[in-house]
Amino acid sequence: MPPKMAETAAADLRYLAAGEVLRSFLDGTAWMMQTVFFMLARLINCALMLRAPVFGKTTAWLGIIISVIGLGFFLPVVGLLFLFLNTIGSVPW
């Protein structure tokens, strides 16, 4: 049995409502647009990295590939898998 977090039923309902509000932030148009803009910004940055002599070409191409994979989150069945791969791929980049 999980530990009791709240003293009263009213406090339980407050915690539940706070969790629902946090969950609702990740389920909507604003979150999708933020993700798209983030991927597009990374694509632009990586394209600029290709032209700059300071950055390696491998790093720039890795960023481009990761960004394109991240844009696949719109696919119905495997979209979250692509977004997860984008997150994991962003760690070394």
C-alpha positions as a LaTeX table, in Angstrom:
\begin{tabular}{lrrr}
\hline
Residue & $x$ (\AA) & $y$ (\AA) & $z$ (\AA) \\
\hline
Met1 & 0.00 & 0.00 & 0.00 \\
Pro2 & 1.42 & 3.44 & $-0.91$ \\
Pro3 & 2.09 & 5.88 & 1.90 \\
Lys4 & $-0.60$ & 8.38 & 2.76 \\
Met5 & 0.45 & 11.86 & 1.60 \\
Ala6 & $-2.41$ & 13.94 & 2.91 \\
Glu7 & $-4.07$ & 14.13 & 6.29 \\
Thr8 & $-7.62$ & 14.65 & 5.03 \\
Ala9 & $-9.74$ & 13.79 & 2.03 \\
Ala10 & $-9.77$ & 17.46 & 1.02 \\
Ala11 & $-5.98$ & 17.50 & 0.91 \\
Asp12 & $-6.06$ & 14.32 & $-1.19$ \\
Leu13 & $-8.33$ & 16.07 & $-3.68$ \\
Arg14 & $-5.99$ & 19.09 & $-3.81$ \\
Tyr15 & $-3.02$ & 16.85 & $-4.62$ \\
Leu16 & $-5.05$ & 15.05 & $-7.28$ \\
Ala17 & $-6.14$ & 18.36 & $-8.85$ \\
Ala18 & $-2.57$ & 19.67 & $-8.87$ \\
Gly19 & $-1.41$ & 16.50 & $-10.65$ \\
Glu20 & $-4.16$ & 16.80 & $-13.25$ \\
Val21 & $-3.19$ & 20.40 & $-13.96$ \\
Leu22 & 0.46 & 19.40 & $-14.49$ \\
Arg23 & $-0.61$ & 16.56 & $-16.79$ \\
Ser24 & $-2.80$ & 18.88 & $-18.83$ \\
Phe25 & 0.22 & 21.03 & $-19.71$ \\
Leu26 & 1.64 & 18.13 & $-21.75$ \\
Asp27 & $-1.51$ & 17.46 & $-23.70$ \\
Gly28 & $-2.36$ & 20.22 & $-26.11$ \\
Thr29 & $-1.58$ & 22.45 & $-29.03$ \\
Ala30 & 0.85 & 24.66 & $-27.12$ \\
Trp31 & 3.02 & 21.69 & $-26.15$ \\
Met32 & 3.02 & 20.38 & $-29.72$ \\
Met33 & 3.96 & 23.76 & $-31.17$ \\
Gln34 & 6.71 & 24.20 & $-28.58$ \\
Thr35 & 8.14 & 20.83 & $-29.60$ \\
Val36 & 7.99 & 21.69 & $-33.31$ \\
Phe37 & 9.63 & 25.08 & $-32.80$ \\
Phe38 & 12.34 & 23.50 & $-30.65$ \\
Met39 & 13.13 & 20.94 & $-33.37$ \\
Leu40 & 13.15 & 23.61 & $-36.08$ \\
Ala41 & 15.45 & 25.81 & $-33.98$ \\
Arg42 & 17.82 & 22.89 & $-33.54$ \\
Leu43 & 17.76 & 22.23 & $-37.29$ \\
Ile44 & 18.67 & 25.85 & $-37.99$ \\
Asn45 & 21.44 & 25.77 & $-35.39$ \\
Cys46 & 22.87 & 22.58 & $-36.85$ \\
Ala47 & 22.73 & 23.98 & $-40.40$ \\
Leu48 & 24.71 & 26.97 & $-39.14$ \\
Met49 & 27.13 & 24.62 & $-37.40$ \\
Leu50 & 27.85 & 22.95 & $-40.75$ \\
Arg51 & 29.08 & 26.28 & $-42.12$ \\
Ala52 & 31.13 & 27.28 & $-39.07$ \\
Pro53 & 34.73 & 26.07 & $-38.87$ \\
Val54 & 34.59 & 25.90 & $-35.07$ \\
Phe55 & 32.21 & 22.91 & $-34.91$ \\
Gly56 & 32.83 & 19.45 & $-36.27$ \\
Lys57 & 30.75 & 18.17 & $-39.16$ \\
Thr58 & 29.89 & 15.00 & $-37.26$ \\
Thr59 & 28.36 & 16.99 & $-34.42$ \\
Ala60 & 26.27 & 19.07 & $-36.82$ \\
Trp61 & 25.02 & 16.05 & $-38.76$ \\
Leu62 & 24.19 & 14.21 & $-35.54$ \\
Gly63 & 22.09 & 17.19 & $-34.45$ \\
Ile64 & 20.29 & 17.28 & $-37.80$ \\
Ile65 & 19.48 & 13.57 & $-37.64$ \\
Ile66 & 18.26 & 13.86 & $-34.05$ \\
Ser67 & 16.04 & 16.82 & $-34.94$ \\
Val68 & 14.48 & 15.04 & $-37.90$ \\
Ile69 & 13.79 & 12.00 & $-35.71$ \\
Gly70 & 12.18 & 14.31 & $-33.15$ \\
Leu71 & 9.85 & 15.77 & $-35.76$ \\
Gly72 & 8.44 & 12.27 & $-36.21$ \\
Phe73 & 6.43 & 12.61 & $-33.01$ \\
Phe74 & 3.36 & 13.44 & $-35.11$ \\
Leu75 & 3.18 & 9.86 & $-36.37$ \\
Pro76 & 0.22 & 8.19 & $-34.69$ \\
Val77 & 1.60 & 4.88 & $-33.44$ \\
Val78 & 5.35 & 5.40 & $-33.08$ \\
Gly79 & 5.45 & 9.15 & $-32.42$ \\
Leu80 & 6.28 & 8.90 & $-28.73$ \\
Leu81 & 9.02 & 6.39 & $-29.51$ \\
Phe82 & 10.60 & 8.93 & $-31.90$ \\
Leu83 & 10.33 & 11.65 & $-29.27$ \\
Phe84 & 11.99 & 9.33 & $-26.74$ \\
Leu85 & 14.80 & 8.54 & $-29.21$ \\
Asn86 & 15.22 & 12.27 & $-29.76$ \\
Thr87 & 15.61 & 12.82 & $-26.03$ \\
Ile88 & 18.15 & 10.01 & $-25.66$ \\
Gly89 & 20.03 & 11.16 & $-28.77$ \\
Ser90 & 20.22 & 14.71 & $-27.47$ \\
Val91 & 22.25 & 13.69 & $-24.42$ \\
Pro92 & 25.60 & 13.21 & $-26.20$ \\
Trp93 & 24.91 & 15.99 & $-28.68$ \\
\hline
\end{tabular}
